[in-house]
Amino acid sequence: MIRTTLALLAASSIGALGTSAQDIAVQNAKLWTGDRMIENATVVIEDGEVTAVGTGAAIPVGMETIDVEGAWVTPGIFAPYSRAGIVEVGSEVSTNDTAAGASVYTAALDMSDGFNPLETNVAVTRIQGVTRIAVAPGFGASLFGGQGFIANTSGAANSVDKQKAFMFINLGEAGSGLSGGSRPAAWAKLRAALVDARTYPARYFAHNEGDALSRVDALAFGPASRGSQLILIRVSRASDIRKVIELKAESSSLNIALVGAEEGWMVADELAKAGIPVIIDPFANLPSRFESLGATQYNAARLIDAGVPTAFSYFTDDSHQTRLILQVAGNAVANGVDHEDALRAITTVPAQIYGMAGYGSLQSGSVGDVVIWDGDPLEVTSAPTKIFIDGVEQSLESRQTRLRDRYLSLDESEKPLAYKH
């Protein structure tokens, strides 16, 4: 039985992966382009790329067409903060590659080296319409978590789209604890690390260690220190966010985005002026730590109203429940966020934060990530009916759906004796 289940899992994954991109047109759609709604719209995909969008988009002769009869169609959902694919079972160390507390390396840790596109949680994420994920490290021996990456959820062997997409740093309570026990210690280490990276390799000619980073870590932190790589900073408290804003003012070339920002609403105008985007969880609306005493359900609405580029994610169980990004977006709408802004927060804004042009939107030249829904994507009862990644139709099966179907149709006469009445 175990061998049969594993074979079915592999077959369903490989079957979806081996398919070529389709030339297909989706018509009569209630279309969210990533920027606006269009009724009775058509989307044309050729060779994995969107080639035409709109009410008058021409469909090439002979192209396969799907008439969705007014159903919702959106770009693939872009989850901006996830750990899907780098941890199978959180409590089983051998399957958890999120952090390396015993490693001598920090900034140099590349999470894409541990990505397994066939982990069960990748398919679970995909079938809810999430086609792209930004996978972030955890924290081990340092405030530097390492290098995160962007991947698609197809399960294909080549599904990492962008390695070393960002450097992940924790400047909140946890980062302080990893830096000697205080925020001043964390900031001193970060400033020293910036000097190490910016002066690499000169200061390493004589020895292997800088003031804060080893030779290998200084080399890895170099692009971020010079602004050519995104720095994703985990921070919650308003005063800590202000320190990040000061850092940006001191080093304007730095490319910074925040994750967490539970008290971001308190400094929303300052964030907007500094041009620093945020990734938040609208469910994080109650104080859970001293650094988030100002958490509120109106954080999202206040940040967006202030003009802060705001993306949504689901932080709790971020390896297995990334798909709840849609539910938190709907929850944000219930707490003052405009419906279209909520859709932007899970499509275009994440793509913009990570510099992924052509992702999170449906316009000419975009990648062919398209999701057809049976209702409003932000309604908790809605689900995808078809999903395309790079123009390839994806399986709507996961280990969870197979287990559901198996036990729903179970022949009760085959139950073991212990289960018979």
N, C-alpha and C positions, 0 to 999 in steps of 0.2 A: 504493500500500500504506500509506504514512504517513497519507494522508488518510482511508483506510478505518479504520485503527486509532484515529485521533483521533475520528472520528465515532462509533465503537462506544463509546469511553470516555465521550463526552458523552452519548450516548443512554442508556447504563446508569446514569449518574449522574442525569440529568434524570428518567428513568423512575422511579427510587426516590424522587426529591424531590417529584414531583407528586402522590403518593398521599395520600389523606386518612387521618386516624386511623381505626383499625378498632375496632369493638366485638367483643371476642373473649374467650373463656375458655380458660385452660390448666388441664387437670385431670389427676389422678393423677400429680402431680409430687413429686419429692424436692426440696423447696423450701428454699432459703436465703433468709430474709426480709431479711437484713442484720443480724439479731440472733440468730436461732435457726433450727434445722432443723425442718421439718414434713414428715412422710411423708404420702403420699396426699393432697396439698394441691391446692387450686384457687385460681387467680388470675383475677379478673375485671377486664377493662380496658374502660372506656367513655369515649369522646371523649378519648382520650389520657391518661386518668388511671386509676389503680388504685382500684376501688370496693369490692372485697371480697377477702379472703384467708383461707384456712384450710381445715380438713378438711370443715367443714359450710357453706362459702360457697355461697349460692344463685346459680344461673346463670339469668339472665333467659330467658324463653321465646323461642325462635327465634334466640338468639345463636349465632354460629359458635363451635364448640368444637374444641380440639386436645387429643386424648388422648395424652399423652407416655409413657404406660405405664411410669411409674416413673423416667423420666429426670431428671437434674439440671435445675433451673430456678433462676436467680439474678437479682438486679437487674443492670442493665448495669454493667460494670466502670468504675470512676471512676479514671482515671490522674491522680495529683495533681501530676505534674511532667513536662512534655512540651514539645517545640517543633515538633510536627506541625502542618503548615499554614502555617508561616512560613519554611520553608526547603525547597526542592525538591531542589536539589543543593548540598551543603555547600560544595564547592570552587568553585562558580560564584557569584560575588558578586552578579550581577543577580537571582539567585533566593533569596538568603539575606538575610532581614530580621531576623535575631536581634539584631544589634547595629549601632551607628552610631558608630564610633570617631572620625569626623570631625565629628560633630554638636556644636553648641553646647548642645544640650538633653540632659538626663539623666533626671531624675525624671518629666519631662513626656512622655517617649516612650510612646505607647500601642500595644502590640503588636497590638491588634485591628485597627488601621489597615492592617496588613500581612497579615492572615489570608486565605488562599485556601482555601476549603472543598473545592475541586475538585483540590487537589494530590494526587498519587497516594498519598502516604504517609497521607493521612486515611482512604482506603478500606482500605488495608492494615492500619491500626490497627483500624478498625471490625470487619472480618470475624473478628477474634479475640475479639470480645465486648466491646470497649472502646467505650462509648457516650458518655462524657463525659471531657473532658481539660482540665486546667489548663495553659495555655500560658504559659511564662515567657520573659522576655527573656534575651539573653546580656549580655555586658559590653563596653562600648566605651571611652568616655573617662572613666568615673567608676565609683566603687563603686555608684552608683545605676544599676540596669539599666533601670528604667522600670516601666510598669504592665502586669501580666499579666491574662489574662482566662480565662473558662470558656466552653467551646464543646461542642456535641455533634458527633458524627462522621458525621452523616447526609449531609453534602455539600451541604446546602441553603444557599441564599444568606443566610438569616436564622439560621444555626446558632450564632451567638455568643449565649450565654445570659446572660452577665454581663460587661460591659465594666468595666475598671478594678477587677477583683476583688481585686487585691493589689499592693503595692509590693515590688519585688524589690531586695534589697541584698546585696552581697558583703562580708563582714567576715573572710574567710579570707585565704590568701596572695595570691590574685589581687586582692582588694579593697585590700590593703595596697600592692601594686605600683601600683595606679591612684590612690593617694592621696598619693604622695610617697615610697613605698618602705618604710613601716613600719606596724605595727599602731597605735602611738600616733598616727600621722598620720591613719589611717583613722578612729579613734575621735574624734579632734578634729574631723574634717570632719563626722562624723555628728552630734555634739553641736551643732556650729554650725548644721548644716542644720535640726535640730529647732527651734532658736531662731528661725531665719529663717522657717520655716513657721508656727510658733505666733504670731509677731508680724506676720505678713503681714495687711494691706497697709501697716501703719503705717510700718515702716522703709523702705518702698520709695517713699514719697511724693517724696523728693528725687532718687533715682537708681534705676537698674534692677538694681543688684547688692546682694545681701546679703553676709554673711560667707562663705557657702559656696554659695548658690544664687542663680540669676538670678530675676527676677520670675516668669517663666513656670514655672520648676521649683519655686519656693516655693509657688506656688498649687497645683500638682499634688501636692506632698508634704503639703499641709495636712491632708486627711482622715486620712492615716496617722499624722501627728504628734499628732493629737488622739484617736486610738483608734477612729475610725469606719471605717477601712480596715485590712485585714490587712497586716502587714509580714512578708514571707517573707525570712528571712535565711540566706544560704549561709555555713555555718561548719562546721568539722570538728574542730578541736583542743579537748580538754577545757577548757583554760584560756580559750579564746575563748568557749566555750559559757557558762562561768561569768560572763564579762563581760556577755553578753547577759542572763543571769539577773539580774545586778546592775542592768542598765538597766531591766528589767521591774520590779524592786523600787523603783527610783527614780521610775519613771513607770508606776504600776499601771494606768493607763487604756490603755496601749499594747496592741494586739492582735498578738501575735508568734507565729510558727511558724518552726521551723528546717528547713532542707533540707541534706542531707549527714549531719552529726552522726556521722561515723565513729567518733569517740571518745565518743559519747553515753552508752554503757554505764558509763563512768567516773563520770558525774555524774547517773545515772539518777534517784536519789532526789531530788536537787535540782531536776531538771526536773519531776518529778511534783509536788513541793511548789509549784513556781512556776506549775504549770498550763500549761506550754509544750509544745505538740505538736511532733512531728518527722515529717519525710518522709525515709525512708532507702532505700538500695538494699542489700538483703541480699547481693547479689553483691559489694559493696565490702568484701571481707573480708580484704584484704591491704594492707600499707602501700604506697602509691603516691607519697606526698609526705611531707615532714617533718611536716606538720600531721595526718597520718593514720597515724602510727607505731603507734597502739594499735588499729588496725582489726582486727576479729575476726568470724568467722562467727556468733558468739553475741550480737552487738550487738542484733539484733531481739528475741530471747527475753528478754534482760536488761532492755531498755527496757520491754517489755510487762509483764513480771513486776513491775516497779517501779511500774506504773500510769501510765506515760507514754502518752498517745494517740499511736499509731504508725501511719503510713501507709507503704505500699511503692510504689516506683517503680523504673524501670530507667534509670540515668543515662547509660550508654554509648550513643552514637548515639541520643539521646533524640528526634530528629526522625523517624527511620525505624523504630526498634525499640521504640517505646512499648509495643507489644503484648506484649513480653517481661515485662511486669509480672506476668503469670500464672505464668511460669516462676520468677521470683525469689520469688514468694509460696510456690510449692511447695518451692523450695530452702530457704526459711526454716523450713518445717515439718520438713524433714529435719534441721534444726539446732536443734530444741528449741521451735519456736513451735507452739502448739496450732492445729489445723486451722481451727477457727472463728475464732480470732484472726487468722489469715492471711487469711481471707475478709473479716473486718471491715476489715483494713488496705487492701483494694482496693475496698471498697464504702462502708460507712457512715462510717468515720473520715475519708477524704478529703472527703466531703460535709460533715461536721461542721467540719473545719478551715476550709473556705471559706464556711461559713454558708449552705450550699445545702440548706435544708429540703425534704424530699420527694424528695431524690435519694439514690442508693446504697442504697435499701431498697425492699421491697415490702410495703406496708401501705396501708390505706385512706387515700386522699389523695395517695399517692406518684405521681410522674410514671410514665408507662407505658413505662419502659425495662426490658425483659424479655429474657433470653437463655435459650434451651433448648440443652442440651449433650448430646453423645453419650457423656459420661463425666464423672468428677470434673474440674471446671474447673482444678484445680491439678495434674492429671496432664499431662505434656508432650504426650501423644498425643491428648488430648481436644480437641474443636473444637465450635463452635456449629453447630447445625442450623437454628435460626431466631433472628433478632434483631429486636427491636422498639425503636424510639426514639420516645417520645411516642405510643405506640400505633400507629406506622406500621411495617410490616414492611420490613426493609432488604435490599438486595442483598447476597449473599454473594460477589460478584465483585470483583476488583480487577485492576489491570494485571498483577500477578504471576500470578493464576489464569488470566487470558486467555492470557498467554504460555505458561504450562504446558500448557494445553489445546491451544493451537495446535501446539506442537511435539511433544506426545505423539501427536497424530493426523496428523502431517505425512505426506503422500504422498511417499515417497522418490523416486518417479519425477520429482517436480517440483524436486528439488535442482539447484542450479546445477552446471555441469560440473565445477567445481573440487572439489565434494564427492562426486562419483560415484566408485565404486570401479572 
